[in-house]
C-alpha cells in the first residue's frame, strides 16, 4: 500500500466537548414536542437509559465485540434443520492487521468527522431531531456515526423508536469514553455486516475474493466498504452493478479527502471486480432462503415495521422500499449473531416429495443456461390448511454444475397467472353478489370481440359452474366488467399480492391473467387456501415462533387472519372447482385423487410460456408454476400438463394415509335466484371442435430450448384439453408446436 493510504492519525483520547450536551438537550426537547407528554414521562426513561448505557459499556470487553451467538432453525418435528452463524470470532482482525485503506474508506464514506467527534455528529443529530418533529414522531433519519452504528449492531434490538435512538446516543458516548478511536474502528470493521452471512471485513474478503483483506487492492477494499451501507441493495451477488457504483463514490470521497492520489483513483476505478461464486447448496437451500425471509419479516413486524403493498405515488414507493431495505438488513444481521431459536412449520418429508415431483416431471427438459441451470423451471408452494402455514416450498431445480445464486422462484419471481387468477378475481367475488353455481351467464360472442373463447367456441347461456369448468373468457370478461377492476383487484390487495401495478387497473385483460408483473406460487397458494378456509385469509409464513437465547418469545405462535370472501361464496367456489377436477369439461379433471376430494384450476399464458395448477384438498393447498426464467415458449406446456403432473404426483403421495374429509357445504335458493334462466347451450362456434388428443411426456431428446415469445394473456381458452392421468404423457416438441392458449 502506498504512503497515501497509510498513517491515518487517530487520537486515543478526546477533550470534553460541551456542545454534545447542548445537542442532546435539543434532541430531547424535539422528542418532547413530538410525544407531547409530561417531562416525567420523558426525562425519567432517559435517565434510566443513560444509566443502563453506562452499565452495558462498563461490563463490555474486547470479547463482547468478538462473540457471536449461533441461531438454530428447527423443522415441524422440532429437529434441527440448519444454523445461522456470523463467525466473527474466526475472522477477527486486530487494528494493525486491518489495511489503512479500509479505515480511510469507511471514514470518507460513513463518518468524515470520526476522528474528532465524541460518538455523535451534532449537526446530524439536529437534522434527525428536525425530521422527527416534521414526521410526527416517526424516526426517518439516522444521523449515525461509526460509533453509533457499532452501538446499534452490538448492544441494541432492531426496534425503530425515539427511545432506541436515545439509547444509541448514550451508548456511543460511553463507548468513546472507555475505548480509543483505534479500538472503535477495530470493533466496527469486525462487526458490521457485509451481506450473505459475512460479518467483518476479513470474512467478507474471504467470501467474495477468496483471500485475506491485506492481499486486496484498493479497488477491492473500496468495493467491500460499499456493502454495509445497505447489504441487500449492495449485495455483490445479486446487485454487483450497485456495489461497483458505490465503490466509485467511495473512491471519489477518498480522493476529495486527499487520502489517495489521482493516479491511485484512476487505477482503482478502472479495475474490473470479479467476486467468487457462492458454493452451491443442496435443494433445501430453497427452505433456507424462505425461512430467512419469513424470520426477518416476523422480526420486522415485532419491531413495529408497517408493511405495504400499494402506493399513491412512485416517491412513496421509493421511500417505503428504502425503509424496508434498511429494516430488513438490520433484522437479517441479528439472525446471524443473536442466538435465536427459530421454530418452523417446514415438513422435510413433504419438502423432499415436492422437490422430487418437480424434478421428476420436468426431467425431460435438459436444456441449460450459461450458468448451468435448467432452462425449463418449476416452483411450488404447499400450505397446511389447518394452520395456514407453509409446509413445503420449492423454488426451482438445479444441476450439480450450476454456478448461479439461489433464485427461489416460489416467492421471488413474478409471472402472469393465466386463468388460475379467475376464481380469485372474478368468480368468487361474483358469488358474493347473489350468484350461485347454477346461475346462468352469457357465453355468447362479444360484439366488439375484445376477447374470445378458445377456437371461437361459444355456448350461449350456461351455468356459472360450466363457465368455470370450461374457463370461458367471455363470461369472465363480462363479469369482471360488472364488478369493475377496482373492486375485483381490491381482493388481491387484501391478500397481499405484491406484484400489482397501476396498469393492471386500466386493462380489462387483467381478468384473464394479463398482469404487468404477475404473481408467484406463495401468493397463489395462500389465496386458494383462503377459499378452502371458508374465505379467511392467513398471511403465508413458515414461522411458528422465535425465541431468544434465554427462551423468551420474540415472535409468538400467532397467525394473522382476515376475512376476504363470504363463507358461502367460498364454499360454492370450492364446489365449482371440485367439478373442474371431477367433471367434463373441466380443464383439471386429471388431478382427481382416489381418497380425497380435490378442487383445482389450471392456467396457461400466451404461447405456452407459463403454466399453473392451483388446487387443494381439505388438508393441503398446493400451487405449481412451470416455465422459463426468460419469457419463452415451453413445448407442450399448459396448466393441465406439467403443472398438473407435479401437483398430482405430490398430492397423491402426501394424502396416501390420511382419512377422507369433506369440503364445507352450503345452501342456495334456486327458485329465487335472479340470475337463473334456462340453459341454452349451443355448439355455436367459429371453428370445429376437435377430439381430445393424447398427451405424452417429453422424450429424452427434448432439451427445453424454445424460441423467444412475449408472455401475456391470450384470448384462447382450450375447451378440449385431455384429462391428466398418472399414465398420461405430455407432448414432445415435435408433436405439439401449435397450441397457443390461455386457460
N, C-alpha and C positions, 0 to 999 in steps of 0.2 A: 504494500500500500504506500502511495506517495506521501510526502510530508504534508500536503494539503489536507489529507484525510486523518492525520494523526494529531495527538496532543490536545484534544478537547479539554479545556480547563474548567473543572467543576469544583467550586469551593465546598469544603466539608461542613462549614458552619455558616450561618447567616445571622446578620444583625436583626434585631427586632424591628418589625415594620408595623407601625401603629395604624397605617391605612387599612390593614387587614380587618381590624375590629370595626372600623368605620363602615367598610364594605359589607361586612357580616351584619351589622346593625341595619343597613339599608335593605339588605335581602330579607331579614326577619320582619322588617316593617312592611315590606311588599307582601309577604306572606300573610301578615296580619290583616292587611287591607282586603286581600282576596278571601280569606277564610271568614272574615267578619265575626270573629269570635273574641271572647274576653282575653285579656293578656294572660290570665291564669291558665287558660287552655293552650296557650302557645308557649309562653316562657317556661312553664313547668316542664313540659315534654322536652323542650330544647335543653334545659339544664340537665335533665336526665340523659339525653342523648350525648351531651358533652362529657358527662361522667363515664358513660358506657364506652365512648370512644377512647378515653384515656385508659380504661382497663384493658380493652381489646389490644391496643398497641403496646401497652406496658407488658402484657403477657406474651406478646409475639416474639419470635426469634427468626433467625435465618431459616430454620426448618419450617416455619409457617409458610414461607414462600416456595419451599421445595415440595411440600407434600401435596398429593392429590389422591382423593378417595375414589375408588372404582365403583361405578354404578352397575347394578346387576339387573338383568331383564329375564323375566320368567314367563313360561307359556301358560296355557289354560289349566294345566295339571300341576302348576307350581314347580315345574322343573326348569333349571337354568338353561336359557337359550344362548345367551352371549353376554359379554360385559362391555362396558364403555369406560375407557381409561385414557387419561391425558398423558401419563408417564412423564410428568415434569421432572421428577427426581432423576430419571435415567439420562435425560439430555441437559441437565442443568449446567450452566457455564458461570464461572466466576467473572467478575468485572473485567479483569485484564485479559480474559480469554475471548471476549466479545470484540470484534473489529470496531475500530473507531468510526468507520463509515456507517455502521448500523446505528450507533448512538447519535451521530450527527444527522443522519437521515430522519430519525424519529423526532429529534428536536426541531428540525426545519419544517416538518410537515404537521406535527402534532402539537408542539408546545414551544414556540420560539423564546418564551420568557422563562423556560425551565430553570436555567442556571440562577436566576435572580429572585424568583418568587418563593413564597413560603408555603406552597402547596396549592394555592388557588391564584387565578388571574383575576384581580379586582374588576377590570373592565368587562371580562367575560361574565362574571357573576352579576354585574349590574345589568348586562344585556339579558341574562336569563331571568332576573327579577322583573324587568320591564315586560318581558314576554309572558311571565307568569300572571301579571296583572291584566294584560291585554286579553289573555286566553282564559280568564275566569278560573284561575287555579290549576289549569292543565299544564303539566310540565312539557314544554315543546322544544326547549333549547338546553343543551347540556352545559356549555361553558366549561368543559372538563379539561384540566391539565393532565399531564402524565401521572402525577401523584394521585389525582382524583380517579383516574382510570384504574390505577393499581388498587386503590381503596375499594372501589366498586367490585372489581373482579375477585378480590381475595376475601373481603370481610362482609359484603352486603348481599341481600337477596335481590331477585330480579324485579321486585315491585317498583313501579314508577309512581312516585308521590313526592310532595314537597318535603315530607319527613325524611325520606331517604336522601334527598339532595342535601339537607342539613347535616345528616349523619356523615355523608360523604365529605363534606367540608371539614367537619370536626376531626374525622379520622385522618384526613390528609394533613391537617395542621399538626396533629400528634405524630404522624409519621415523619414529617420534616423536622420535628424536634428531636426525635430519637435516632433517626438514621441520616447518614450523609447523602449527598446527591448521587455519589457513585453507587451507594447501596440501593437507592431507589431506582436508578436506571438499571442496575443488575436485576433487581426483583421484577421490574417491569418487562424487560426483554425476555425473561424466563417464564413469565406468567400470561402474557397476552396470547390471544387465540389467533391462529393462522389458518383456520378452516380445515376441514377434512380430518378433524381429530388431533391436529398438531398444536401442542402448547409449547410456546417458547421458540426462539429463533433457531436454535440448534435442531430441534425436532423438525421444524419446517424445512430447514436446509437439507436434512437427510431425506425427508419425504418428497420434496419437489425436485431436488437436484442430485440426490444420492451421494452427497459428500458433506464434510464439515463446513460450518459457516466461514471459518478462516481461510477456506480454499476458494471462496466465491469471489467473483468480480464485483466491481462497484455496481454495475448494472443489475446483476443478480441480487445483490443485497437490497438495492432500492426496490426491486420487484417484490421481494419478500416483505419489505416495510410498507408496501402498498396495501397488503391484505387486511391487517387488523382493524382498519377504519370501518370496514363492513365486510366481514368474512364471507357472506353469501354473495354480495354484489361483486366482490373482487376474488372469488374462488378461481384459482388458476386452471382448474379442470373444466369448470362449467362456463366461465366468462373470462378467458385469457385476454381478450381484447380490452376489457375493462381494467384488468390488472396492469397491462402494459401502459395504458393511458395514464393511470395514476402514477406508475413508475416515472414516466416522463415529467409529470408535475413535480414529483419529489426532487428529481434531478434539477429542475428549474429553480426550485426553492433553495436547494443546496448551492447552486451557482450564484443566486442572488445574495445568499448569506456569506458568500466568499469562502466556503469550506471545501469547494472543489474548483479546479481550473476550467477554463473554456475547453481546453484540449480533452480533459477527462470527461466533461459533459458531452462533447460531441461523440466521443468513442462509446460512452455508455448508452446514449440514445440510439446509436446506430447498431448496437449489439442485438442480435436476434436471441430471444429467450426460448429455450426448449425445456419443458418440465418432464420428469419421469412419469410414465403412466402408472396409475394406481394398479396394484395387483388385483387380478380377477378373483372374486369370491364365488362361493357356491350359490345355488339357486335361492337359498334363504337370505341372500343379500336383499331380495325384494321385501322380505319380512323386516329386516333391519332398517331399511330406509323408511318403511311405513311406520314402524314403531317409533323411530326418531321423530318423524313428522307429528305423530299423534301425541307423543310425550311433550314435545316443545309447545305445541298449541295448547295442551292441557295446562302447562305451567304458565303460559301467556295469559290464559283466561283466569287462572288463580291469581295472577299478578295484576289483574284489572284491565287487561287489554280488551278493547271493543272491536270485534270482528265485523267487517262489512263486505258486501258483495256488489252493491250497486252505488253509483256516484252521480252527483249532479253536474260535475264538470271534470275535465281532464286534470285540472290543477288539484282538485280534491282527491282524485285517484292517485296522482303522483305523490302528494303529501302523505296519503294513507300508506302507500307502498313503502315509502321511506321509513315511516314509523314502524310498520310491520317488520321490515327487514332488520332494523336496529333491535327491536324487542326479540325477534326470533333468534338472532345471533347470540344475544345475551343469555337467553334460556338454553340454547343449544350448548353454549360453553359450560353452563352449570351442570349439564348432564354428564360431561366427561370428567368432572372433578368433584362433584357434590356427594358421592357416595349414596345415591338414591337406590331404592328398591322399586322396580317398575314391574307391576303385575299386569299381564295382558290376557286377552281372550283368544290369542292365536292357538289353534289346534294343529300341531305339527303333522299329525297323521292326515288331516284334511288338506293341509298345505301341500304335502307331498303328492296327494292324489290329484289336486288341482293342477299342480305343475306337470304331473305325469300325463294328464289328459291333454293339456296344451301341447306338450312336446310330441305326444303320440299322434294326435290328429293333424298336426302340421308337419309331420316328419317327411312328407313327400316333397315339401318345398325346401330345396337345399341351396338355392342361390344365396351368395354372401355379399355384403357391403365391403367397402375398402377397409373398414375397421374389423372385419372378420365376424360381424354379426349376421344373423339370418335376415334376408330382405323381408320375407313374409313373417309378420309377428302376431302375437296374440296377447291379450291381457284379460284378467278375470278377477272378480271380487265375490266372495261368499259371505253373507251375513246370517247370523243366528237370529231367527225371527222372535225367539222368546226374549232375548236381551237387547237386540238391535245392534250388537257389536260385531265387528269383523272377525271371522274365524280363520279365513284364508284369503290370501291376495297374491296374485301372480302378475308381474309387470312385464313379462316377455319370455323369450327363450334365448339361450346363449350357446356359443360354441366354446370349445376348450381354447381356441386361439383368439378369442375376442379381446380387443385392446381398448374398447370404448368404456367410458364410465357407465355406471348403472343408471339407466333410464327406467323408472318404474312407471310404465305406461298406464297402470291401473288408476293412478291419480295425477300423474304429471303431464300426460298427453291429453289433448282435447281434439275429438274427432266428431264429425257430423253423425247423428244417431239414426238417420233414416226414419222409417215408420215406427221404430221402437219408442219414439217420443209421443206418438199419438195418444196412447192411454193416459199419459200424464198431463198432456197439454190440452186435449180436446175431449176425449170420450168420458173420462171420469168427471171433469167439470160439468159436462152437459147432463150427466146422470144426476148431478146435484140440483139441476134446474127443472126436474119433473119428468125427464125421460126415464125409460127402463129398457131392459134388453129386448122387449117385444114392441117398443115404439117403432113406427116406420119412418124412414128417412128417404130422401130423394137421391137415387143413384143414377140420375139421367145426365146426359152430356151438358156441360156448361155452355151457355150461349156464346160467351166470349172466349171459350176454350183456354182459360187461364191455366188450368191443369186438366189432365186427362187420366183415365184409367188405363191400366196395362192392356196393350193391344187394342185400345179403343173399345173395350168391353164395358157395357152399361146394363143395369138390371132393372131400371125403373124404381118403383117403391119397394124397399126391402126393410127388414128389421134392422135395428141398430146392431144386434148380435151378428147378423150376417155381414153387415158393413165392416165390422171389426175383423171378422173371420177372413174376409177377402181383402181387407185393408184398403177399402175404397178411398181413392184420392179425392174424388169429387164430393163425397159425403163429408170427409174430413174438412175440406176447404169450406163448404157451406156452413158447417157447424162452427168452425173457427171464426168465420166472418160474423156469425150470430153472436158468439161470445165476445168478440173483439180481441185483438192481440194483447192489449194491455191487461185485460182480465185474465186471459189464459197464461201469459208469461209470469203473472204475479205468483202463480202456483209454484213455478220453478224458482223464483226469487226466494219464496218462503222455505224452499228445500235446499237453499244454499248452492244453487248452480252458479259456479264462479265464472263460467265462460260466456255469459250473456253480454251482448254488445248492443249499442243503440240501434244499429242496423236491423237487429233481429225483431225490433218492434215495428219496423216500417214495411217489411216484405211479407206477403201472405204465404210464401213458400216455406216460411219458418215452421208452419204446422205440419209439413211433410218431412221435417228434419233438416231443412236447409239453413243451418245456423252459420253465422260468420266464423266462429271458432268451434263451438260444439261442446261436448261433454266427455266423460270418461266412465269406466265401469264402477268406480267407487260411488259417484253421484247417482248413476242409474240404478245400482243395486239398492242404495238407500231409499230412493224414490219408489221403486217397485215394492220394497219391503214395507213402505208406508201403506200401500194399497192392501197388502196382505194383513197388516196390523190394524185393519178397520179404519184406515185414514189417518192414523197417528204416525207422524214422522219422528225419527230419532237420529240425531247427528251421528254419522258413522265414525267410529273410533275403535281402536283395539285396546284402549287403556281401561283397566278395571280400577286400579288405584296406584298412587305413587306415594311412597313414604320416604322420610329422610333416614339417615344412618341410625338414628335413635328409635326408629319405628313409628314416628309421629306422622299422621296423614298430611301430605301436602295437597294431594288430589284425591277426593273421596270417591267412593263407589256409587256414583250417581250418573244416570243417563238423562240428557236433556230431551224432553218430549214436547211436541206441539201438534195440534190437530190441523191437518191440511185439507182432508176430504171428509165429508159426512160419512158416517159408518155405513149407512145403507148404500150410498153411492159406491163406496169401496167394495162392499160385498157383491154388488151387482157387477162391478168391473171384474172382480175375481171370477165370477160365474161365466162371464163372457170370455175372458182369457182362458178359462178352462176348456171352453168349447173350441178355442183356436187350436188347442192341443188334441182334443178328442174327436172333432167332427170335421166333415167336409164343409166348406173349402179351406179350413184353417191352415195357415202357412207354417204352423209349428206342430203339425199333427204327428210328426215322427218323434216328438220328445216325450211321449207318453211313458210313464213309469208304471211298473207292474203292481207295486204295493202302496202307492201314494197318489192322491190327486195332484195334478200339476197344472199351473196356469202360466202362459208364456206369450211373448210377442217377438216376432222377427223384425229385422230392419236391414235394409241394403241401400247404399247410395249410388249415385250415377256411375256408370261404367264399372260397377262392382269394385269400387275402391275401399269400401268399408262394409263389414258385415257384423250384425249384432244378434244376440239372443238373450233376452232378459226374461227370467221366469222364476217361479217359486212354488214351493210346497208349503204345507203348514209348518214345516220345520226350518227350511232354509230358503233364502233368496240368493240367486246367483246371476250375475250379468257377465256376458262374454263379448269381447270385441276381437275381430281379426282384420288385418290389413297391413299396409307397409307404412313405415315412418314417413317416407315421401309419398304424397298422394298419387298413387299409381294403381292401375287395374291389377287385380288378382284373378287369374283364370279360375272359373268355376265358383267364385265366391258369391254367396248370398247369405242372408241370415239363416236360411234353412239348411245350409251345407255345413261348412267348418265350424261356425259358432255353435250350431245345434249339435254337431257331433261331440264337441268338447263338453257342452252343457250336459248332454245326456249321459256320456261316459262317467263324468264326475258325480252327477246327482244319483245315478243308479248305485254307485259304489257307496256313497255316504248314507243312503237310505236303506241299505240292504237289510239291516237287522232292526229297523225301527218299526214300532206298531203303527198301523194305519190310523191317520187322523183325518178329520173333515174340515173343509173351509167353513167360515161363518155363513149362516143362512140369512135370508131377507124376505120380506113380503111386499107384494105390489098389488095394485088395484087396476087390472087391465080394463075393466069396464069404464072407469072414469079417467082413463088416460087420454089427455087432449091430443097427444101425439100419435095415437093409434089410428091406423087406417089399414084396410086390407092390402096385403102384398100384391103387387102387380109385376112380380119379377118376370123379366123377359130376356130373350137372348140378343137384344139389340146390341150390335157391335159393328165396329169398323172393319174388323178382321176376323177370320175364322179362328175359333179356339182349338188348339191342338191338344192331343192326348199328353198326359204326363209322360215324361221320359225318364229312363233310369239314370241314376246319379252314381258316379263312380269316384272313388278317392284317387288322388294324383298318383301317377305312375312314378317309378324311381327316377325317370328321366325328367320329371318336372322340376325345374331349377328355381322357380319362383320369379324369374325375370319377367318384366312386364313393360309395356310401353307407357309413356307419360300420359296422364289424363287429369283434368281438373275435377276435383270432387265436388259434389253438391247434390241438391235434391233433384230427382227425376220425376217426370210425370208418369213414368211407367210403374206398374204395380203388378207383379206376376200373380195370376189367379189360378195357375195350373201347375204350381210347384209340386214336385214329387215328395211324397212323405219321406221323412228321415227315419230309418230303422237302423238297428245295430249292424246289420249286414249291408246296408246301402252304401254305395261308393260315391265319391264326388268326381266331377268331370275333369278330365285331363285338359291341358291347354289345347291339344289338337281337337278335342271333341266339343269344346264349349268356348267359342270365341265371339258369340253373337249376343248373349244375354246382356242387356243393359237396362237394369230396372232398379227402382226404389221401392222397397217393400213398405 
